[in-house]
């Protein structure tokens, strides 16, 4: 069975730009409340794998609806924060594997529970856009850890097959399929048939899980 447990230890470098900014923000939060905060984007990779993976925005989301106003109150947002700033997003913006919570490193820092997702889940989320800096993140993580391999990535995308469903928003079409094909070309230097190698096997396992005899999805999907 493919495992992600042995290639990331979540040793956090708090002296990175993202680490210093997060530490500063946590110290400014009201002490009489509990907070649950999750980092995503490049920050977890910068803090745990390669401090050279820089991005001006440090992305986070929280169950607390006022997290954005707290960032602005302390002038750590884009308007006031200088070269590095906090960007409050939503969990819906972090499109990745449904397994991400089980793999995340969870830290208790004072009154804050801080979730740092596994690099694999950060990289899966990069397939939503796969900009040049996202391809660079894949290259740097693989150079530093040897992972994910093409086989590991394929397995994890099968487990996250719903990411390939058509978008609800016609103005923002789902690019996971074409970006996965580009990832294989540019990073793994080979081609992949997403329908045949990711979607079809995942649908077969899903039907088997329901106790049903699955149809020939490769034929139905036109592979």
Order of alpha helices (4+ residues) and beta strands (2+ residues): alpha-beta-alpha-beta-alpha-beta-alpha-beta-beta-alpha-alpha-alpha-alpha-alpha-alpha
